[in-house]
C-alpha cells in the first residue's frame, strides 16, 4: 500500500478521517444512539459539563506497528531517548490522501480528560496507513 500514488487506494481511511474532521469542526452533543464506530455521525458526550470536541485515533502501518510521534517539536524522532512520544492523534486537516494530525499527549494525573493538545503536528500519506483505530470521543482543552 505504501508509496502507491493512486488516490483510490486511500479512499477507505480518507473518507472516515474526513467525517471525523467535519464532526470535530462542528462539535455538538446529541442524544442519538447508534453503533460506536469511527464514522458515527456525531461526537459522543460524557457525563461532564464540557462537550466532546475530538475523536482521537491511532494509525497502524502495513506491518501492524502503531505510528508514534514526538509530543514536542524539539524531539526529532521517537528513537531519541529524551523524547516523549504518543500514538494518539487528532485529525486537523484532510486533503485527498494527505492528512495532518495533531499529536495528543496523555493528561496529567487527576485530569478530567485522558488527553491534552500539543503543538506537535505531522502530515501523513494515507497510502502508508493500513488501519485506523478510533478511541472514545473526548474533550481536549486548547483545541
Chimera marker file (.cmm) of the C-alpha trace (Angstrom):
<marker_set name="trace">
<marker id="1" x="0.000" y="0.000" z="0.000" r="1" g="1" b="0" radius="0.5"/>
<marker id="2" x="2.799" y="2.447" z="0.846" r="1" g="1" b="0" radius="0.5"/>
<marker id="3" x="4.163" y="4.623" z="-1.949" r="1" g="1" b="0" radius="0.5"/>
<marker id="4" x="1.073" y="3.972" z="-4.036" r="1" g="1" b="0" radius="0.5"/>
<marker id="5" x="0.072" y="7.308" z="-5.584" r="1" g="1" b="0" radius="0.5"/>
<marker id="6" x="-3.410" y="6.109" z="-6.539" r="1" g="1" b="0" radius="0.5"/>
<marker id="7" x="-5.941" y="8.183" z="-4.571" r="1" g="1" b="0" radius="0.5"/>
<marker id="8" x="-8.413" y="5.284" z="-4.740" r="1" g="1" b="0" radius="0.5"/>
<marker id="9" x="-6.130" y="3.169" z="-2.540" r="1" g="1" b="0" radius="0.5"/>
<marker id="10" x="-6.564" y="5.511" z="0.450" r="1" g="1" b="0" radius="0.5"/>
<marker id="11" x="-10.279" y="6.210" z="-0.003" r="1" g="1" b="0" radius="0.5"/>
<marker id="12" x="-11.476" y="3.976" z="2.859" r="1" g="1" b="0" radius="0.5"/>
<marker id="13" x="-9.383" y="5.635" z="5.562" r="1" g="1" b="0" radius="0.5"/>
<marker id="14" x="-9.554" y="9.109" z="3.973" r="1" g="1" b="0" radius="0.5"/>
<marker id="15" x="-13.362" y="9.103" z="3.966" r="1" g="1" b="0" radius="0.5"/>
<marker id="16" x="-13.542" y="8.141" z="7.649" r="1" g="1" b="0" radius="0.5"/>
<marker id="17" x="-10.972" y="10.790" z="8.593" r="1" g="1" b="0" radius="0.5"/>
<marker id="18" x="-12.975" y="13.322" z="6.573" r="1" g="1" b="0" radius="0.5"/>
<marker id="19" x="-16.097" y="12.532" z="8.613" r="1" g="1" b="0" radius="0.5"/>
<marker id="20" x="-14.119" y="12.852" z="11.856" r="1" g="1" b="0" radius="0.5"/>
<marker id="21" x="-12.653" y="16.191" z="10.741" r="1" g="1" b="0" radius="0.5"/>
<marker id="22" x="-16.102" y="17.648" z="9.952" r="1" g="1" b="0" radius="0.5"/>
<marker id="23" x="-17.521" y="16.378" z="13.256" r="1" g="1" b="0" radius="0.5"/>
<marker id="24" x="-14.682" y="17.948" z="15.207" r="1" g="1" b="0" radius="0.5"/>
<marker id="25" x="-15.131" y="21.271" z="13.400" r="1" g="1" b="0" radius="0.5"/>
<marker id="26" x="-18.853" y="21.236" z="14.223" r="1" g="1" b="0" radius="0.5"/>
<marker id="27" x="-18.704" y="19.512" z="17.615" r="1" g="1" b="0" radius="0.5"/>
<marker id="28" x="-22.043" y="19.468" z="19.356" r="1" g="1" b="0" radius="0.5"/>
<marker id="29" x="-23.648" y="16.994" z="21.686" r="1" g="1" b="0" radius="0.5"/>
<marker id="30" x="-26.605" y="14.884" z="20.668" r="1" g="1" b="0" radius="0.5"/>
<marker id="31" x="-28.577" y="12.183" z="22.397" r="1" g="1" b="0" radius="0.5"/>
<marker id="32" x="-28.698" y="9.910" z="19.323" r="1" g="1" b="0" radius="0.5"/>
<marker id="33" x="-27.609" y="6.348" z="19.897" r="1" g="1" b="0" radius="0.5"/>
<marker id="34" x="-26.039" y="4.095" z="17.288" r="1" g="1" b="0" radius="0.5"/>
<marker id="35" x="-23.005" y="1.882" z="16.821" r="1" g="1" b="0" radius="0.5"/>
<marker id="36" x="-19.823" y="3.220" z="18.374" r="1" g="1" b="0" radius="0.5"/>
<marker id="37" x="-17.865" y="3.265" z="15.089" r="1" g="1" b="0" radius="0.5"/>
<marker id="38" x="-15.248" y="5.630" z="13.643" r="1" g="1" b="0" radius="0.5"/>
<marker id="39" x="-17.751" y="7.125" z="11.203" r="1" g="1" b="0" radius="0.5"/>
<marker id="40" x="-20.596" y="7.565" z="13.746" r="1" g="1" b="0" radius="0.5"/>
<marker id="41" x="-22.398" y="10.776" z="12.730" r="1" g="1" b="0" radius="0.5"/>
<marker id="42" x="-21.861" y="12.697" z="15.967" r="1" g="1" b="0" radius="0.5"/>
<marker id="43" x="-19.319" y="13.146" z="18.730" r="1" g="1" b="0" radius="0.5"/>
<marker id="44" x="-20.463" y="11.435" z="21.916" r="1" g="1" b="0" radius="0.5"/>
<marker id="45" x="-20.846" y="13.249" z="25.193" r="1" g="1" b="0" radius="0.5"/>
<marker id="46" x="-19.826" y="12.100" z="28.605" r="1" g="1" b="0" radius="0.5"/>
<marker id="47" x="-21.304" y="12.963" z="31.947" r="1" g="1" b="0" radius="0.5"/>
<marker id="48" x="-19.083" y="16.041" z="32.168" r="1" g="1" b="0" radius="0.5"/>
<marker id="49" x="-20.271" y="19.561" z="31.563" r="1" g="1" b="0" radius="0.5"/>
<marker id="50" x="-17.972" y="20.056" z="28.566" r="1" g="1" b="0" radius="0.5"/>
<marker id="51" x="-18.976" y="18.724" z="25.177" r="1" g="1" b="0" radius="0.5"/>
<marker id="52" x="-16.726" y="16.420" z="23.202" r="1" g="1" b="0" radius="0.5"/>
<marker id="53" x="-14.609" y="18.078" z="20.522" r="1" g="1" b="0" radius="0.5"/>
<marker id="54" x="-12.262" y="15.273" z="19.476" r="1" g="1" b="0" radius="0.5"/>
<marker id="55" x="-12.414" y="11.693" z="18.226" r="1" g="1" b="0" radius="0.5"/>
<marker id="56" x="-8.843" y="10.501" z="18.957" r="1" g="1" b="0" radius="0.5"/>
<marker id="57" x="-7.372" y="8.000" z="16.521" r="1" g="1" b="0" radius="0.5"/>
<marker id="58" x="-4.441" y="5.624" z="16.306" r="1" g="1" b="0" radius="0.5"/>
<marker id="59" x="-2.839" y="4.772" z="12.954" r="1" g="1" b="0" radius="0.5"/>
<marker id="60" x="-1.199" y="1.458" z="12.102" r="1" g="1" b="0" radius="0.5"/>
<marker id="61" x="1.372" y="0.885" z="9.378" r="1" g="1" b="0" radius="0.5"/>
<marker id="62" x="1.185" y="-2.074" z="6.989" r="1" g="1" b="0" radius="0.5"/>
<marker id="63" x="3.460" y="-4.134" z="9.282" r="1" g="1" b="0" radius="0.5"/>
<marker id="64" x="0.990" y="-3.728" z="12.178" r="1" g="1" b="0" radius="0.5"/>
<marker id="65" x="3.119" y="-1.217" z="14.089" r="1" g="1" b="0" radius="0.5"/>
<marker id="66" x="1.264" y="1.759" z="15.582" r="1" g="1" b="0" radius="0.5"/>
<marker id="67" x="2.559" y="5.101" z="14.327" r="1" g="1" b="0" radius="0.5"/>
<marker id="68" x="4.153" y="7.070" z="17.163" r="1" g="1" b="0" radius="0.5"/>
<marker id="69" x="5.250" y="10.717" z="17.041" r="1" g="1" b="0" radius="0.5"/>
<marker id="70" x="7.030" y="13.095" z="19.461" r="1" g="1" b="0" radius="0.5"/>
<marker id="71" x="4.799" y="15.326" z="21.584" r="1" g="1" b="0" radius="0.5"/>
<marker id="72" x="7.124" y="18.322" z="21.136" r="1" g="1" b="0" radius="0.5"/>
<marker id="73" x="8.704" y="19.988" z="18.116" r="1" g="1" b="0" radius="0.5"/>
<marker id="74" x="12.120" y="19.768" z="19.797" r="1" g="1" b="0" radius="0.5"/>
<marker id="75" x="12.368" y="15.981" z="19.514" r="1" g="1" b="0" radius="0.5"/>
<marker id="76" x="13.374" y="14.761" z="16.071" r="1" g="1" b="0" radius="0.5"/>
<marker id="77" x="12.153" y="11.178" z="16.472" r="1" g="1" b="0" radius="0.5"/>
<marker id="78" x="10.728" y="8.736" z="18.972" r="1" g="1" b="0" radius="0.5"/>
<marker id="79" x="14.098" y="6.975" z="18.924" r="1" g="1" b="0" radius="0.5"/>
<marker id="80" x="15.559" y="9.936" z="20.830" r="1" g="1" b="0" radius="0.5"/>
<marker id="81" x="15.880" y="8.855" z="24.499" r="1" g="1" b="0" radius="0.5"/>
<marker id="82" x="14.829" y="12.359" z="25.600" r="1" g="1" b="0" radius="0.5"/>
<marker id="83" x="11.632" y="12.299" z="23.513" r="1" g="1" b="0" radius="0.5"/>
<marker id="84" x="8.163" y="11.764" z="24.871" r="1" g="1" b="0" radius="0.5"/>
<marker id="85" x="6.010" y="10.149" z="22.192" r="1" g="1" b="0" radius="0.5"/>
<marker id="86" x="2.370" y="9.352" z="21.656" r="1" g="1" b="0" radius="0.5"/>
<marker id="87" x="0.389" y="7.101" z="19.320" r="1" g="1" b="0" radius="0.5"/>
<marker id="88" x="-2.841" y="9.083" z="19.777" r="1" g="1" b="0" radius="0.5"/>
<marker id="89" x="-3.723" y="11.816" z="17.304" r="1" g="1" b="0" radius="0.5"/>
<marker id="90" x="-6.419" y="14.318" z="16.350" r="1" g="1" b="0" radius="0.5"/>
<marker id="91" x="-7.356" y="14.944" z="12.705" r="1" g="1" b="0" radius="0.5"/>
<marker id="92" x="-6.684" y="18.591" z="11.831" r="1" g="1" b="0" radius="0.5"/>
<marker id="93" x="-6.859" y="18.698" z="8.020" r="1" g="1" b="0" radius="0.5"/>
<marker id="94" x="-7.540" y="16.285" z="5.172" r="1" g="1" b="0" radius="0.5"/>
<marker id="95" x="-6.574" y="16.863" z="1.546" r="1" g="1" b="0" radius="0.5"/>
<marker id="96" x="-7.023" y="13.779" z="-0.635" r="1" g="1" b="0" radius="0.5"/>
<marker id="97" x="-4.611" y="11.138" z="0.687" r="1" g="1" b="0" radius="0.5"/>
<marker id="98" x="-2.689" y="13.648" z="2.816" r="1" g="1" b="0" radius="0.5"/>
<marker id="99" x="-3.861" y="14.138" z="6.383" r="1" g="1" b="0" radius="0.5"/>
<marker id="100" x="-2.439" y="16.482" z="9.012" r="1" g="1" b="0" radius="0.5"/>
<marker id="101" x="-2.682" y="15.298" z="12.599" r="1" g="1" b="0" radius="0.5"/>
<marker id="102" x="-2.060" y="16.903" z="15.986" r="1" g="1" b="0" radius="0.5"/>
<marker id="103" x="-0.220" y="14.687" z="18.470" r="1" g="1" b="0" radius="0.5"/>
<marker id="104" x="-2.195" y="14.258" z="21.704" r="1" g="1" b="0" radius="0.5"/>
<marker id="105" x="-0.327" y="13.703" z="24.966" r="1" g="1" b="0" radius="0.5"/>
<marker id="106" x="-1.602" y="11.770" z="27.955" r="1" g="1" b="0" radius="0.5"/>
<marker id="107" x="-3.100" y="14.179" z="30.500" r="1" g="1" b="0" radius="0.5"/>
<marker id="108" x="-1.519" y="14.730" z="33.856" r="1" g="1" b="0" radius="0.5"/>
<marker id="109" x="-2.800" y="12.559" z="36.681" r="1" g="1" b="0" radius="0.5"/>
<marker id="110" x="-6.030" y="13.878" z="38.132" r="1" g="1" b="0" radius="0.5"/>
<marker id="111" x="-7.198" y="15.445" z="34.881" r="1" g="1" b="0" radius="0.5"/>
<marker id="112" x="-10.832" y="15.015" z="33.960" r="1" g="1" b="0" radius="0.5"/>
<marker id="113" x="-9.943" y="14.038" z="30.380" r="1" g="1" b="0" radius="0.5"/>
<marker id="114" x="-7.440" y="11.484" z="29.049" r="1" g="1" b="0" radius="0.5"/>
<marker id="115" x="-5.576" y="13.688" z="26.522" r="1" g="1" b="0" radius="0.5"/>
<marker id="116" x="-4.253" y="17.182" z="26.125" r="1" g="1" b="0" radius="0.5"/>
<marker id="117" x="-3.363" y="19.083" z="22.961" r="1" g="1" b="0" radius="0.5"/>
<marker id="118" x="0.255" y="19.564" z="21.919" r="1" g="1" b="0" radius="0.5"/>
<marker id="119" x="1.768" y="21.893" z="19.329" r="1" g="1" b="0" radius="0.5"/>
<marker id="120" x="3.285" y="18.919" z="17.524" r="1" g="1" b="0" radius="0.5"/>
<marker id="121" x="1.794" y="18.259" z="14.085" r="1" g="1" b="0" radius="0.5"/>
<marker id="122" x="2.641" y="15.903" z="11.237" r="1" g="1" b="0" radius="0.5"/>
<marker id="123" x="1.258" y="15.090" z="7.806" r="1" g="1" b="0" radius="0.5"/>
<marker id="124" x="0.973" y="11.516" z="6.603" r="1" g="1" b="0" radius="0.5"/>
<marker id="125" x="0.317" y="9.941" z="3.230" r="1" g="1" b="0" radius="0.5"/>
<marker id="126" x="-2.701" y="7.726" z="3.934" r="1" g="1" b="0" radius="0.5"/>
<marker id="127" x="-1.439" y="5.244" z="1.356" r="1" g="1" b="0" radius="0.5"/>
<marker id="128" x="1.110" y="4.249" z="4.016" r="1" g="1" b="0" radius="0.5"/>
<marker id="129" x="-1.564" y="3.617" z="6.669" r="1" g="1" b="0" radius="0.5"/>
<marker id="130" x="-3.018" y="0.142" z="6.821" r="1" g="1" b="0" radius="0.5"/>
<marker id="131" x="-5.593" y="0.529" z="9.590" r="1" g="1" b="0" radius="0.5"/>
<marker id="132" x="-7.245" y="3.093" z="11.808" r="1" g="1" b="0" radius="0.5"/>
<marker id="133" x="-8.468" y="2.709" z="15.383" r="1" g="1" b="0" radius="0.5"/>
<marker id="134" x="-10.850" y="5.236" z="16.890" r="1" g="1" b="0" radius="0.5"/>
<marker id="135" x="-10.796" y="5.850" z="20.625" r="1" g="1" b="0" radius="0.5"/>
<marker id="136" x="-13.625" y="7.201" z="22.752" r="1" g="1" b="0" radius="0.5"/>
<marker id="137" x="-14.762" y="10.721" z="21.935" r="1" g="1" b="0" radius="0.5"/>
<marker id="138" x="-13.485" y="13.243" z="24.450" r="1" g="1" b="0" radius="0.5"/>
<marker id="139" x="-12.874" y="16.899" z="25.165" r="1" g="1" b="0" radius="0.5"/>
<marker id="140" x="-9.343" y="18.169" z="24.527" r="1" g="1" b="0" radius="0.5"/>
<marker id="141" x="-8.586" y="21.568" z="26.032" r="1" g="1" b="0" radius="0.5"/>
<marker id="142" x="-6.894" y="24.151" z="23.837" r="1" g="1" b="0" radius="0.5"/>
<marker id="143" x="-8.469" y="22.999" z="20.587" r="1" g="1" b="0" radius="0.5"/>
<link id1="1" id2="2" r="1" g="1" b="0" radius="0.2"/>
<link id1="2" id2="3" r="1" g="1" b="0" radius="0.2"/>
<link id1="3" id2="4" r="1" g="1" b="0" radius="0.2"/>
<link id1="4" id2="5" r="1" g="1" b="0" radius="0.2"/>
<link id1="5" id2="6" r="1" g="1" b="0" radius="0.2"/>
<link id1="6" id2="7" r="1" g="1" b="0" radius="0.2"/>
<link id1="7" id2="8" r="1" g="1" b="0" radius="0.2"/>
<link id1="8" id2="9" r="1" g="1" b="0" radius="0.2"/>
<link id1="9" id2="10" r="1" g="1" b="0" radius="0.2"/>
<link id1="10" id2="11" r="1" g="1" b="0" radius="0.2"/>
<link id1="11" id2="12" r="1" g="1" b="0" radius="0.2"/>
<link id1="12" id2="13" r="1" g="1" b="0" radius="0.2"/>
<link id1="13" id2="14" r="1" g="1" b="0" radius="0.2"/>
<link id1="14" id2="15" r="1" g="1" b="0" radius="0.2"/>
<link id1="15" id2="16" r="1" g="1" b="0" radius="0.2"/>
<link id1="16" id2="17" r="1" g="1" b="0" radius="0.2"/>
<link id1="17" id2="18" r="1" g="1" b="0" radius="0.2"/>
<link id1="18" id2="19" r="1" g="1" b="0" radius="0.2"/>
<link id1="19" id2="20" r="1" g="1" b="0" radius="0.2"/>
<link id1="20" id2="21" r="1" g="1" b="0" radius="0.2"/>
<link id1="21" id2="22" r="1" g="1" b="0" radius="0.2"/>
<link id1="22" id2="23" r="1" g="1" b="0" radius="0.2"/>
<link id1="23" id2="24" r="1" g="1" b="0" radius="0.2"/>
<link id1="24" id2="25" r="1" g="1" b="0" radius="0.2"/>
<link id1="25" id2="26" r="1" g="1" b="0" radius="0.2"/>
<link id1="26" id2="27" r="1" g="1" b="0" radius="0.2"/>
<link id1="27" id2="28" r="1" g="1" b="0" radius="0.2"/>
<link id1="28" id2="29" r="1" g="1" b="0" radius="0.2"/>
<link id1="29" id2="30" r="1" g="1" b="0" radius="0.2"/>
<link id1="30" id2="31" r="1" g="1" b="0" radius="0.2"/>
<link id1="31" id2="32" r="1" g="1" b="0" radius="0.2"/>
<link id1="32" id2="33" r="1" g="1" b="0" radius="0.2"/>
<link id1="33" id2="34" r="1" g="1" b="0" radius="0.2"/>
<link id1="34" id2="35" r="1" g="1" b="0" radius="0.2"/>
<link id1="35" id2="36" r="1" g="1" b="0" radius="0.2"/>
<link id1="36" id2="37" r="1" g="1" b="0" radius="0.2"/>
<link id1="37" id2="38" r="1" g="1" b="0" radius="0.2"/>
<link id1="38" id2="39" r="1" g="1" b="0" radius="0.2"/>
<link id1="39" id2="40" r="1" g="1" b="0" radius="0.2"/>
<link id1="40" id2="41" r="1" g="1" b="0" radius="0.2"/>
<link id1="41" id2="42" r="1" g="1" b="0" radius="0.2"/>
<link id1="42" id2="43" r="1" g="1" b="0" radius="0.2"/>
<link id1="43" id2="44" r="1" g="1" b="0" radius="0.2"/>
<link id1="44" id2="45" r="1" g="1" b="0" radius="0.2"/>
<link id1="45" id2="46" r="1" g="1" b="0" radius="0.2"/>
<link id1="46" id2="47" r="1" g="1" b="0" radius="0.2"/>
<link id1="47" id2="48" r="1" g="1" b="0" radius="0.2"/>
<link id1="48" id2="49" r="1" g="1" b="0" radius="0.2"/>
<link id1="49" id2="50" r="1" g="1" b="0" radius="0.2"/>
<link id1="50" id2="51" r="1" g="1" b="0" radius="0.2"/>
<link id1="51" id2="52" r="1" g="1" b="0" radius="0.2"/>
<link id1="52" id2="53" r="1" g="1" b="0" radius="0.2"/>
<link id1="53" id2="54" r="1" g="1" b="0" radius="0.2"/>
<link id1="54" id2="55" r="1" g="1" b="0" radius="0.2"/>
<link id1="55" id2="56" r="1" g="1" b="0" radius="0.2"/>
<link id1="56" id2="57" r="1" g="1" b="0" radius="0.2"/>
<link id1="57" id2="58" r="1" g="1" b="0" radius="0.2"/>
<link id1="58" id2="59" r="1" g="1" b="0" radius="0.2"/>
<link id1="59" id2="60" r="1" g="1" b="0" radius="0.2"/>
<link id1="60" id2="61" r="1" g="1" b="0" radius="0.2"/>
<link id1="61" id2="62" r="1" g="1" b="0" radius="0.2"/>
<link id1="62" id2="63" r="1" g="1" b="0" radius="0.2"/>
<link id1="63" id2="64" r="1" g="1" b="0" radius="0.2"/>
<link id1="64" id2="65" r="1" g="1" b="0" radius="0.2"/>
<link id1="65" id2="66" r="1" g="1" b="0" radius="0.2"/>
<link id1="66" id2="67" r="1" g="1" b="0" radius="0.2"/>
<link id1="67" id2="68" r="1" g="1" b="0" radius="0.2"/>
<link id1="68" id2="69" r="1" g="1" b="0" radius="0.2"/>
<link id1="69" id2="70" r="1" g="1" b="0" radius="0.2"/>
<link id1="70" id2="71" r="1" g="1" b="0" radius="0.2"/>
<link id1="71" id2="72" r="1" g="1" b="0" radius="0.2"/>
<link id1="72" id2="73" r="1" g="1" b="0" radius="0.2"/>
<link id1="73" id2="74" r="1" g="1" b="0" radius="0.2"/>
<link id1="74" id2="75" r="1" g="1" b="0" radius="0.2"/>
<link id1="75" id2="76" r="1" g="1" b="0" radius="0.2"/>
<link id1="76" id2="77" r="1" g="1" b="0" radius="0.2"/>
<link id1="77" id2="78" r="1" g="1" b="0" radius="0.2"/>
<link id1="78" id2="79" r="1" g="1" b="0" radius="0.2"/>
<link id1="79" id2="80" r="1" g="1" b="0" radius="0.2"/>
<link id1="80" id2="81" r="1" g="1" b="0" radius="0.2"/>
<link id1="81" id2="82" r="1" g="1" b="0" radius="0.2"/>
<link id1="82" id2="83" r="1" g="1" b="0" radius="0.2"/>
<link id1="83" id2="84" r="1" g="1" b="0" radius="0.2"/>
<link id1="84" id2="85" r="1" g="1" b="0" radius="0.2"/>
<link id1="85" id2="86" r="1" g="1" b="0" radius="0.2"/>
<link id1="86" id2="87" r="1" g="1" b="0" radius="0.2"/>
<link id1="87" id2="88" r="1" g="1" b="0" radius="0.2"/>
<link id1="88" id2="89" r="1" g="1" b="0" radius="0.2"/>
<link id1="89" id2="90" r="1" g="1" b="0" radius="0.2"/>
<link id1="90" id2="91" r="1" g="1" b="0" radius="0.2"/>
<link id1="91" id2="92" r="1" g="1" b="0" radius="0.2"/>
<link id1="92" id2="93" r="1" g="1" b="0" radius="0.2"/>
<link id1="93" id2="94" r="1" g="1" b="0" radius="0.2"/>
<link id1="94" id2="95" r="1" g="1" b="0" radius="0.2"/>
<link id1="95" id2="96" r="1" g="1" b="0" radius="0.2"/>
<link id1="96" id2="97" r="1" g="1" b="0" radius="0.2"/>
<link id1="97" id2="98" r="1" g="1" b="0" radius="0.2"/>
<link id1="98" id2="99" r="1" g="1" b="0" radius="0.2"/>
<link id1="99" id2="100" r="1" g="1" b="0" radius="0.2"/>
<link id1="100" id2="101" r="1" g="1" b="0" radius="0.2"/>
<link id1="101" id2="102" r="1" g="1" b="0" radius="0.2"/>
<link id1="102" id2="103" r="1" g="1" b="0" radius="0.2"/>
<link id1="103" id2="104" r="1" g="1" b="0" radius="0.2"/>
<link id1="104" id2="105" r="1" g="1" b="0" radius="0.2"/>
<link id1="105" id2="106" r="1" g="1" b="0" radius="0.2"/>
<link id1="106" id2="107" r="1" g="1" b="0" radius="0.2"/>
<link id1="107" id2="108" r="1" g="1" b="0" radius="0.2"/>
<link id1="108" id2="109" r="1" g="1" b="0" radius="0.2"/>
<link id1="109" id2="110" r="1" g="1" b="0" radius="0.2"/>
<link id1="110" id2="111" r="1" g="1" b="0" radius="0.2"/>
<link id1="111" id2="112" r="1" g="1" b="0" radius="0.2"/>
<link id1="112" id2="113" r="1" g="1" b="0" radius="0.2"/>
<link id1="113" id2="114" r="1" g="1" b="0" radius="0.2"/>
<link id1="114" id2="115" r="1" g="1" b="0" radius="0.2"/>
<link id1="115" id2="116" r="1" g="1" b="0" radius="0.2"/>
<link id1="116" id2="117" r="1" g="1" b="0" radius="0.2"/>
<link id1="117" id2="118" r="1" g="1" b="0" radius="0.2"/>
<link id1="118" id2="119" r="1" g="1" b="0" radius="0.2"/>
<link id1="119" id2="120" r="1" g="1" b="0" radius="0.2"/>
<link id1="120" id2="121" r="1" g="1" b="0" radius="0.2"/>
<link id1="121" id2="122" r="1" g="1" b="0" radius="0.2"/>
<link id1="122" id2="123" r="1" g="1" b="0" radius="0.2"/>
<link id1="123" id2="124" r="1" g="1" b="0" radius="0.2"/>
<link id1="124" id2="125" r="1" g="1" b="0" radius="0.2"/>
<link id1="125" id2="126" r="1" g="1" b="0" radius="0.2"/>
<link id1="126" id2="127" r="1" g="1" b="0" radius="0.2"/>
<link id1="127" id2="128" r="1" g="1" b="0" radius="0.2"/>
<link id1="128" id2="129" r="1" g="1" b="0" radius="0.2"/>
<link id1="129" id2="130" r="1" g="1" b="0" radius="0.2"/>
<link id1="130" id2="131" r="1" g="1" b="0" radius="0.2"/>
<link id1="131" id2="132" r="1" g="1" b="0" radius="0.2"/>
<link id1="132" id2="133" r="1" g="1" b="0" radius="0.2"/>
<link id1="133" id2="134" r="1" g="1" b="0" radius="0.2"/>
<link id1="134" id2="135" r="1" g="1" b="0" radius="0.2"/>
<link id1="135" id2="136" r="1" g="1" b="0" radius="0.2"/>
<link id1="136" id2="137" r="1" g="1" b="0" radius="0.2"/>
<link id1="137" id2="138" r="1" g="1" b="0" radius="0.2"/>
<link id1="138" id2="139" r="1" g="1" b="0" radius="0.2"/>
<link id1="139" id2="140" r="1" g="1" b="0" radius="0.2"/>
<link id1="140" id2="141" r="1" g="1" b="0" radius="0.2"/>
<link id1="141" id2="142" r="1" g="1" b="0" radius="0.2"/>
<link id1="142" id2="143" r="1" g="1" b="0" radius="0.2"/>
</marker_set>
